[in-house]
Amino acid sequence: MHSTAESQWQEAEAQIKRYAAAPRVEALRQGTTLHKIIMQFVAGKLVRMEEVVL
């Protein structure tokens, strides 16, 4: 069973992948590299940060 933090992380990962694949984002980045980074905070403290690879 996944913890709340893990469920939130998985939701954030799916969301950032959808955003990155959006046509508007593709147009705005104009051939540059888009780094998809998720930062997770608990009580104002950074507890996890990772770059998401498609």
Backbone as a chain_set.jsonl record, in Angstrom:
{"seq": "MHSTAESQWQEAEAQIKRYAAAPRVEALRQGTTLHKIIMQFVAGKLVRMEEVVL", "coords": {"N": [[0.842, -1.191, 0.0], [0.534, 2.22, -0.837], [1.964, 5.135, 0.593], [0.62, 8.36, 1.539], [2.36, 10.397, 0.714], [3.806, 9.084, -1.306], [1.762, 8.526, -3.127], [1.024, 11.131, -3.823], [3.393, 11.891, -5.057], [3.451, 10.212, -7.314], [1.184, 11.157, -8.637], [2.01, 13.781, -9.178], [4.131, 13.251, -10.907], [2.814, 12.096, -13.126], [1.283, 14.296, -13.867], [3.23, 16.267, -14.538], [4.393, 15.075, -16.728], [2.243, 15.104, -18.518], [1.935, 17.887, -18.855], [4.429, 18.536, -20.017], [4.224, 17.283, -22.463], [2.341, 18.743, -23.787], [1.162, 20.588, -26.596], [1.53, 23.408, -26.575], [3.62, 23.825, -24.752], [5.656, 22.464, -26.065], [5.924, 24.16, -28.278], [6.755, 26.521, -27.035], [9.245, 25.884, -25.93], [10.989, 25.712, -28.047], [12.898, 23.887, -29.259], [14.772, 23.638, -27.223], [16.117, 22.011, -24.275], [13.907, 20.66, -21.998], [13.748, 20.532, -18.62], [12.275, 18.486, -16.353], [11.306, 18.791, -13.236], [10.491, 17.617, -10.056], [9.587, 18.711, -6.891], [9.185, 17.896, -3.563], [7.631, 18.852, -0.637], [7.408, 18.739, 2.908], [5.852, 19.995, 5.623], [7.043, 22.472, 5.059], [9.641, 21.786, 4.479], [12.046, 20.574, 2.202], [11.795, 17.363, 1.045], [12.126, 15.589, -0.977], [13.479, 15.54, -4.231], [13.561, 15.291, -7.655], [14.544, 14.77, -11.062], [12.375, 14.213, -13.708], [12.257, 11.771, -16.138], [11.146, 11.222, -19.361]], "CA": [[0.0, 0.0, 0.0], [1.332, 3.429, -0.965], [1.726, 6.213, 1.542], [0.078, 9.573, 0.934], [3.461, 11.085, 0.031], [4.114, 8.353, -2.537], [0.634, 8.751, -4.034], [1.162, 12.502, -4.318], [4.538, 11.912, -5.972], [3.028, 9.579, -8.562], [0.259, 12.092, -9.277], [2.827, 14.889, -9.689], [4.898, 12.741, -12.04], [1.889, 11.982, -14.249], [0.892, 15.648, -14.248], [4.329, 16.964, -15.205], [4.556, 14.444, -18.043], [1.177, 15.637, -19.384], [2.274, 19.278, -19.167], [5.585, 18.564, -20.909], [3.811, 16.797, -23.781], [1.346, 19.651, -24.351], [1.656, 21.297, -27.783], [1.968, 24.779, -26.255], [4.937, 23.725, -24.121], [6.572, 22.104, -27.148], [6.153, 25.364, -29.076], [7.481, 27.515, -26.236], [10.634, 25.509, -25.63], [11.72, 25.995, -29.285], [14.04, 23.007, -29.466], [15.649, 23.556, -26.057], [15.856, 20.891, -23.382], [13.012, 20.959, -20.887], [14.026, 19.71, -17.45], [11.048, 18.303, -15.577], [11.776, 18.545, -11.872], [9.468, 17.601, -9.016], [10.084, 18.977, -5.537], [8.144, 17.548, -2.594], [7.873, 19.476, 0.659], [6.592, 18.34, 4.047], [5.982, 21.004, 6.682], [7.953, 23.514, 4.629], [11.001, 21.279, 4.26], [12.219, 19.747, 1.022], [12.069, 15.976, 1.42], [12.464, 14.8, -2.167], [13.576, 16.302, -5.463], [14.069, 14.446, -8.729], [14.211, 15.102, -12.432], [11.545, 13.185, -14.318], [12.65, 11.441, -17.497], [9.981, 10.647, -20.074]], "C": [[0.885, 1.251, 0.0], [0.964, 4.443, 0.117], [1.133, 7.405, 0.797], [1.158, 10.293, 0.152], [3.788, 10.402, -1.285], [2.999, 8.533, -3.566], [0.701, 10.144, -4.641], [2.3, 12.599, -5.325], [4.134, 11.325, -7.328], [2.072, 10.478, -9.34], [1.029, 13.256, -9.9], [3.614, 14.46, -10.921], [4.013, 12.624, -13.287], [1.509, 13.366, -14.773], [2.004, 16.358, -15.015], [4.597, 16.367, -16.585], [3.489, 14.935, -19.019], [1.503, 17.063, -19.799], [3.396, 19.347, -20.196], [5.217, 18.148, -22.329], [2.813, 17.724, -24.472], [1.934, 20.424, -25.538], [2.177, 22.712, -27.476], [3.356, 24.763, -25.625], [5.984, 23.385, -25.173], [6.925, 23.336, -27.977], [7.002, 26.379, -28.318], [8.948, 27.153, -26.026], [11.548, 25.626, -26.836], [13.006, 25.178, -29.437], [15.015, 22.919, -28.309], [15.277, 22.348, -25.208], [14.987, 21.354, -22.222], [13.339, 20.001, -19.75], [12.774, 19.68, -16.586], [11.443, 17.879, -14.164], [10.598, 18.622, -10.906], [10.164, 17.826, -7.677], [8.932, 18.707, -4.58], [8.543, 18.098, -1.227], [6.928, 18.892, 1.702], [6.882, 19.336, 5.156], [7.04, 22.043, 6.333], [9.384, 23.077, 4.374], [11.023, 20.377, 3.025], [12.6, 18.341, 1.443], [12.455, 15.101, 0.231], [12.48, 15.711, -3.38], [14.212, 15.412, -6.523], [13.684, 15.023, -10.074], [13.469, 13.925, -13.037], [11.991, 12.995, -15.761], [11.463, 10.773, -18.169], [10.241, 9.267, -20.56]], "O": [[1.862, 1.329, 0.745], [-0.199, 4.58, 0.495], [1.148, 7.446, -0.433], [0.908, 10.755, -0.961], [4.025, 11.079, -2.286], [3.277, 8.677, -4.756], [0.462, 10.317, -5.836], [2.189, 13.305, -6.328], [4.451, 11.897, -8.371], [2.144, 10.549, -10.567], [0.733, 13.668, -11.021], [3.746, 15.228, -11.873], [4.426, 13.012, -14.38], [1.424, 13.577, -15.983], [1.74, 16.986, -16.04], [4.987, 17.084, -17.507], [3.772, 15.158, -20.196], [1.362, 17.413, -20.971], [3.323, 20.13, -21.144], [5.831, 18.609, -23.291], [2.478, 17.503, -25.635], [3.082, 20.863, -25.482], [3.165, 23.149, -28.067], [4.183, 25.616, -25.945], [7.076, 23.955, -25.172], [8.085, 23.535, -28.337], [7.873, 27.022, -28.904], [9.799, 28.04, -25.952], [12.769, 25.638, -26.677], [14.071, 25.729, -29.712], [16.001, 22.188, -28.4], [14.228, 21.739, -25.414], [15.309, 22.332, -21.547], [13.217, 18.787, -19.908], [12.28, 20.718, -16.147], [11.863, 16.744, -13.938], [9.813, 19.57, -10.937], [11.188, 17.212, -7.376], [7.831, 19.227, -4.763], [9.641, 17.844, -0.73], [5.774, 18.589, 1.399], [8.029, 19.495, 5.574], [7.832, 22.45, 7.183], [10.247, 23.907, 4.085], [10.146, 19.536, 2.832], [13.61, 18.142, 2.119], [13.029, 14.024, 0.393], [11.599, 16.555, -3.542], [15.282, 14.845, -6.303], [12.649, 15.674, -10.221], [13.887, 12.776, -12.895], [12.09, 13.962, -16.516], [10.851, 9.865, -17.608], [9.367, 8.654, -21.173]]}, "num_chains": 1, "name": "protein.A"}
